[in-house]
Amino acid sequence: MTKRPADAPHADAGEGRRRLPVVRSTASSTPLPPLYAAWLDELIGAPTPAETDSTCEDCAMCRLPPVEERWEPSVKCCTYMPYLPNFLVGGILVDRRLRGGASVRARIEATDGITPLGAAATTPYRALYRQSRAAFGRAATLRCPHLEDDGTCGIWAYRNGVCATYFCLPVRDEVGRRFWHATRELFAELEDELAVSCLLELEVEPEVIAASLRGRDRHHEAARDELGSLGGAVAVPDRRRVWGRWIGRERELYARCFEKVSAMRWTDVSSRCGPRVSARAAAVKQAHAELVSTSLPERLRLARVQVETVRTEPLVLSLQAPGRFRGIEAEQALFDALTRFDGRTIDDVLAGLARDGVRIERATVATLVDLGILVETQGADSASGATHAPAPSTRRRR
């Protein structure tokens, strides 16, 4: 059999199969809200990485996973009521261009979950969400109140850190997932810090701030008595205790908070916030360095991947790491080449393949590492050169 050059995964890659991902950083394609994008760009010293594979317009999670695990196209990942810190609420209220402003004003009017710190999920919603985790991405009852009828986000430019950093299929898979998880934790921390800082600067009464903080802490806990709220009985707190002298001027307070935060650069944010934000920021910088790095482990082996037959003439196999939604399609020659990764150094394996007339670029190796198909060899595997290569399966892919 003549061996074809294997410098990339199979050219006819189907859904979920792809070529080498390139992490592009362009300011015009930033996936974050403008305020957060500016902060992150300044922190990492580069434009925010674009995520081209996680697209709301054509949700990959509605078509790539097995049928029973796919999301409902009408709701997708918008089965979540976001916590909006006071400064983001203020931005939404003052931006008359937003279609989603009415949904935020409705949350404020309903009062449940609304404090000077911001807008939290309502009590019934929290109870329902905690009892319906498996329904994420599928249940219309968990639909976000800011999701428009056309499937777009009504508060896109002011969405919080959780929504802004949630990418179902990061370009670099687990490496990207670690970066966005670290960024999500940073944004959550600074949202809390800045919300409190704004109230202090506006001289909101200490007892009002303390009450808001207690309410926020309860919001983050799984309170069993919330289940009773599903019957429609929700305790309404004394609004004067909640708002103090700002009662009746809630929207003004939110707008003032946005006015203070919107003018901040990252240096202002980091100096305003405490050591927890500094620690999160350091983690983001480290994760970003890994994201843009082109280095590879010295030794690799083929993981215990799922192998299925896509077609038989010519033989094309699907390789996918367990727990991943994406893999590659490979002809027999490429699959045979991958079994040569047995714990030896990458240079040794590639040199051996080249002598046999098979060429695999290091960029392709990087893709396979990102997808979990090739994994770093450690310990006894490295010393023995042991291989864990799977045999091709005759089972046809559904």
N, C-alpha and C positions, 0 to 999 in steps of 0.2 A: 504494500500500500504506500503510495506517495504521500509524504507528510506535508501538509500545507503550513505556511508560516502562521504561527499562533501569536501574533503581536497584539491581539485584542480579543475579547470575548466574541462569540459567534456573531457574524454581521447581521443575521436575521433575528436578532434578539426580540423576543415578544414582550408582552406586558410584564413589568416587574424585572425584566432583564435589561442590562444597560452596559454602556461603554464606560471608560474611565471618567469618573466625575472630576470636574475642575472647579475648585472653590474660587468663585469670582467675587471680587469686592468692588462694587461700583455704587457711588452715592445715589445714583438715580434709581437703583433697583433695591434699595434697602427694604428689608421686610418689616422694619420697626416703625412705630409712630414717630413723627418728627422730633419730639422732645427727647425721647429715649434714644433714638438713633444718634442724635448729636452727642449725648452723654457717652454712649458706648464708643463712638468713633474716637472721642477725645481720650477715653480710658485706654483703649487698645492701640491707639496711635495709627489707626488705619480705618478705611471705610468698613461699615458693617458687612459681613459676608452675606451674599444673596443666597436664597434657598429656592432653587428653580424646580425642584421635584415635588415640593409640597405646595400644591396649587388649589386654592379655594374654588376657582372657576371649574376645575375638572378634578374633583377630589379623588386622589389615588386610593384612599381607604374605602371608597365605594366600588372599586373594581379589582384591586390587586389581591386582597386576602381571599381565603376560601369563602364560598358563598355565605355560609352560616356566620362568618365573622365580619362581613362587610357592614359598613355604616349606611344609614338611611340618607339618601341624597338631599332630602328636604331639610335635614337638621345638621348632618355631618358632626363635626366636633363642637358645634354650638349648642350642646346640651349641658349648659353650665351658666349659672348666673354670676357674673364677675363682681368681685369686690372692687369698687372704684374709690380711691382715696380722694379726699376733699379737693385737691388741686385739679385732678382730672375731671371731677364733676363740674368744677367751675369752668374749665376749658370748654366742656360740652355746652354748658348753658350760655356762654358768651359767643360761641361760634354759630352764627345764624345760618351758615351754609349746611350744617349737618341735618340729614333727614332723621337721625336717631335722637335728636334733642327731646322730642315729645316723650319718648320712652323713659328717659331719665327724669324728666319732670313728673311723669306719672309715678315713678318710684318714690320721688320726694313727697308727693302728695299722699301716697299710701302710708308714709311714716315708718312702716315696719323695716327695721334694719338701717334707718337713716339717723346718723348722728353727726356732730361737727367733724368727726374724723373722716366721714365719707358715707358711701352707700354700700351696705352689705347685703347679701342674699336674704330674702325674707325667711321668717321662721318656718312656714310650711315648706318652702322650697328646700331649705337645708335638710329637713326631716326626710323629704321624698328623695333627695339626692343620695343621702347616706344609706337609704334602704334600696337604692336602685343603681349601684355602681356598674353592674353588668349591662345596664341599659344605656351607658354612655355611647353617644354616636348613633343611637337608634331610636330612643323614645321621644316622641313629640311632646310628651308631658314635661320633659326637661328642657324644652326649647328656650333659648336665651331671649329675654324680652327685647334685646336690641338687634335681633336678626330680622332683616327686612324680608318682605314677601318675595323679592327677587333673588334671595339667597345671599345678599351682601350684608356686611356689618354696618349698622347705622351710626356707630361711634368709632369707626376704624382708626381715625387719627388720634383718638384718645383712649384706646383700649389699654387695659392694665398689663402688667408684666407677665402674668400667666398666659393670657390670650396672645400677647405679642410674640412670645418665645415658644409657642407650641407648634412644632413642625412634626407632622406624622412621619415623614420620610426625609430626614436631613440628607443633603447631598453626600456627605461622607459617613453616613450611617451612624455607628456608635460613637465615632470621634465627634461628629457634629452634635449628636444627642448629648454628649457630656458637656460640650460648650454651651448649648442652649439651656441645659439644666442649671449650670453654674450662673448663667446670665439671669435666668428666672429667679433664682434665689437672691441674687443681688438686687433685682428690681423690687422684689417683695420686701426686702429689708429696708431699702431706701424709701419705698412708699410709706411704710409705717413711720419711719423717722421724720420724713419731710412733712407728713400730715400733722404730727405733733408739733414740730417746729413752727409751722404756720400758725397754729392756735396760740402758741406762746407769744409769737410776735404780735398777734392781734389782741393780746391781753384778754383772751377768753378766761373766765373764772377757773381757778385751780380745781374746784370741786366738779365743774362741768367736764374738764379734761379728764379728771380721774374717773368719773362715771363712764365717759366714752371709752376709756381704756379697759375698764372692767367689762363693758359690753363687747368690746372687740375680742378680749380674751375668751369670753364665753362663746363667741362666734366660732373661734378656732377649735373649740372642744366639741366632742360628740355628746350632746346632752340628750339623755334618754327621754326627758319630758317633752322634747320637741315633737315626739310622735303624736301627742295629744293635739297638736296644732293642725294635723291633717283633717280633723273634724271641723275646723273653721274657727276654733276659739283661740285667739291670739291676744295675749296681754298687751295692752297699750300703755307705755310708760308715761309719766307726767312730762309733757313737752317742755314745761318751764324748767324742770330739773335737767332735761336733756340739753336745752339750748341756752339757759341763763338769759342774759340780756340780749342775746341774738335771736330770741324767739320772734317769729314773724319776719326775720331778715335772713333766713337760712340761705337763700340763693345768693344774697350779697356776700355772706361769709365765704361761700364756695368760690365765688368770683374773685374775692380778695386773695384767697389762697392761690388760685391760679396765677394771678397777677404777680405774686411773689416768686413762685416756682418757675414760671415760664421764662423768666429773664436769667435763670441760673445756667452757668456752664458747669462742666463736670467738676472743676476745681472748687466751685462754690458748694456743690452737693457734698463732695467728700469732706470739706472742712466743716460743713454744717452737721453732718451725721457722725455717728460714733464708731468705735473700733469694730463693731460687727459688720458694718458696711465696708470698712477698709479690708477686713478679712475676706469678705465675699468678692470684693474687687480684685484682690490678689489671685483668688481662685479663677476668676474670669480671664485674667491675663495669662495665666498658666494654660488654661484650656484653649485659649485662642492660639497660643504658640504651638500647641499640639495640632490644632486644626489646620494651620497653614504649613506645618512641617512636611517635608518630603522624605524624611528619614524613615528607614524600615528596620525591623528587628534583624539581627544578624542571621538567625536560623529560623526556618519555618517548616511546618509540616501541613499536610492536607488534613483538615478537620473531619470529624464524623458528620459529613454533610448528607442531606437527603438527595438521592439521585433517582431521577425518573426519566423514562424514555419519552422524548417529544415526538420523534418519528424514527423509522427504521431504515429508510433508504433516501439518502445516506443516514447513518445513525447519528442522531443529535440527542444529547442528554441535557437535562435540567439539573443544575447543582444549586442547592440552597441550604444555608446554615439553619439549624433548628431555631425557631423563634423569630426568624427574620421573614419579612414579606418580599424581599428581593434577592435575586441570585443571578446566575448567568446561564446561558445556553452554550454548549460546547460540543463540537464534533469529537469523535473518538480520539483523534490525534491530540487535541488539547487536553482531554481528560487524562489520557495516558501520560502526558507531560506533567500534569499536576501531581500525579502519584509519585513522581520523582522527588517531590519536596518531602523529605523523610527525616528532617532534623539536621541535615548538613547545612552549610552556609549557603546563602542565596547565590553568591558568586560561583560556588562549586556546582550547584544545580544548573544554573543558567549556562555555564561553560560546557557542562556535559550535554545539555540539550542542543547547544549550538553545534557541537561536534557531530551530533546525530541529524543535523539539518533542521532542527526546530528552533525557532526564535521567539522568545517571549520577552517583551520589554519590561523594565523595572516599573514603569508606570502601570502596566497591567497587573503586576504583582501587588502594587499598592492598592489597586481596586479590589483585588481578591482578599487582601487583608482587611480592608474596610468592611467588606461584606461578610467577614467571618469564615470564608472558605479556606483561606490559609491562616494559620494561627502560629504564634510564637512558640518555639520549642524551649522547654526549660527542664532542668534536672536530668533525670535518667534518660529521657527521650533524646536529649542532645548528645549524651555520651554514647548511647548504644546505636543511634541512627534508626531507632525503631520507627516503623510507619504505621499509621492508623488509616490507611487509605481504604475507602469503601469500594465494594464491587458495584459495577453498573447494575441498576435495577431494570427488570423487564417490565415493571409496572408502568402503564401509560399514564401520563399526566391528565388530570380531569380538565 
